[in-house]
Amino acid sequence: MSSISAIYVRLPNWIGDVCMSLPSLHALLHTQIPVVVCARPWARDLLSAYRLGGFVEMKGKWREDRAAVHTFRKRMQHAHPRGLLLPDSLSSAMVFKFAGVPSAGYRDDGRSLILRWPVNKPSASLHAVESWHHVCSQALRRWGLHAQPLPAKRELGLRLSERHRAEGREILEHAGLQAGKFVLIAPTATGLHRGKIKVWPRFDALTQRLQHHGHTVVMCPPPAEVDEAVRNAPHAICLPSVKLGAFATLTQLASLVVCNDSGVSHLAAAAGARQLTLFGVTQHERTGPWSETATCLGSAHEWPTLEQTERQVLSLLSSQPGS
């Protein structure tokens, strides 16, 4: 299938989902065919260390997105592209279909007739990482290409640039902090899960207890979540907001990341950071961090108590190298 001029991949719309789709992106890049990422604008910075065949910003309005993909394909003269859709939406399939990109994706949302290569969803319940990698592998095989298997080790393998690392170190220097000498908390989580708040309610109490034990506790929320973060953990040091690549670097530099089941959890997993993810309304089997250095506490039915969380955090901190 050397006639394939490029592979266009539509990434999911949420930060955590983009992180969990990284093994699929790596499999596409392994083909050595130019890979054009179609994703929300913030993903450009997160993926800036990757050698991509292009990046097309998706705004969530299918006509505008179709025009953006069509214009890019024409400009790059991709006469024989292929498309992989990770979102299940009908609109994402329509964008590629009417932009001239024949595509593969899961049969869902009444879009089977729009897809050139529809894929049945596995009957077994899979983690999101496994599910997206499955549809990616099926697409590559149907195109006559080698499908790189999902690594046995649970890791997302986010590639960070030197700029990301420099920006992360710079924000620590400005705050007078040292790498490995602070706990990074994320006391917010976007949206609801089946009408339930996804934020553990005891972040401020935990902050004060960790400070009592001599630990420095910081947070670095995105601009839209600063006010909520300060309400939820007023005693933590609030760092200025940074882009996603720099934030991923901060997770690496922290002694531990404590967060909800949210984008932060998956960013930390993508960066290979040590983390404790707290669950109270979601299932870690499906959406938990895909990482060998992550610990999950709580369940889909009950948040962990303050005492349970404090004990787990202190245990993780005491077990780290050099502690």
Residue, then its C-alpha position, 0 to 999 in steps of 0.5 A: m500500500s505504498s500508494i497511501s500519501a498520508i494517514y489522517v487521524r482524528l484524535p479525541n476532544w479531551i486532554g486525557d483521551v488524547c493522552m490515552s490515544l498516544p500508543s495509537l499515534h505511535a503505531l501510525l508513525h511507525t508505518q513511516i507514512p506521513v501522519v496528519v493529526c486533526a485535533r483541538p488547538w491545544a493538542r498542537d503544543l502537547l504534540s510539538a515534539y513529534r515529527l508529524g506530516g501536519f496538524v489541522e485544528m479542529k473547532g468542533k463545527w463539522r463544516e468548518d472542520r471539513a473545510a480545514v481538512h479539505t484545504f490542507r489535503k489539497r495544499m499538500q497534494h495528498a491524492h490517496p490519503r487514509g483516515l482513522l477516526l478515534p472518536d465515535s461521533l457521526s460528525s467526525a466521520m462526516v468531516f473526513k468523508f466530505a473532505g475526501v479522506p476515506s476512513a476507518g473507525y468503529r461502527d457507532d452513531g449510525r455512521s457505518l455507511i460513511l466509513r470505508w472500513p467500519v470496525n466492530k467494537p470488541s465484545a470484551s470490555l477494554h480500557a480506552v487505551e486498548s480500545w483505540h489501539h484495537v481500531c488503529s490496528q484493524a485499520l492498518r491491517r486492512w490497509g496492508l500495513h504492519a500493526q505495531p502491537l501495544p507494548a506489554k508495559r503500561e506506558l503512554g510514552l509522551r515525547l516532550s521537547e527541550r522547550h517543554r522541559a525548559e518551561g517547566r524548570e523555569i516556572l519552578e525557579h521563579a517559584g523558588l521550588q526544587a525538582g523532587k521537593f514538592v507535591l503537585i495536586a490537581p483539585t479540579a476536574t472538568g464536567l460531570h460523570r452521570g451527574k456526579i462531581k468528579v472532584w475529591p472534596r478533601f484536597d485542602a485538608l490533605t494539603q494542610r496535613l502534608q504541610h504539617h509533615g513538612h511537604t510543599v504542596v503546589m498546584c498549576p491549574p489551567p486559566a479557566e480552573v484557577d478560581e475553582a482550584v483556589r476554592n478547593a485548596p486555598h492553602a496550596i501554592c498556586l503556580p501560574s498557568v502553563k501550556l500542556g507540555a510544560f505542565a507534563t514536565l512539572t508532573q515529572l519534576a514533582s515528588l508525587v502528583v495527587c489528582n482526580d480521574s481527570g486530564v491531569s491523571h492521564l498527562a501524568a501517566a503520559a509523562g511517566a510521573r509518579q501519581l496517586t489518582l483518586f476515584g469516587v464516581t468513575q471506574h479505573e478499569r476503563t479510564g484509569p491512568w495507563s501507567e506502571t507508576a500510578t496508584c489508584l485509590g477509591s472506587a466508582h461508588e465511594w471516595p477514599t477518606l482523608e485518612q486513607t488518602e493521607r496514609q497512601v500519599l505519605s507511603l508513596l513519598s517515603s518509598q521514592p528514591g532518595s527519601 
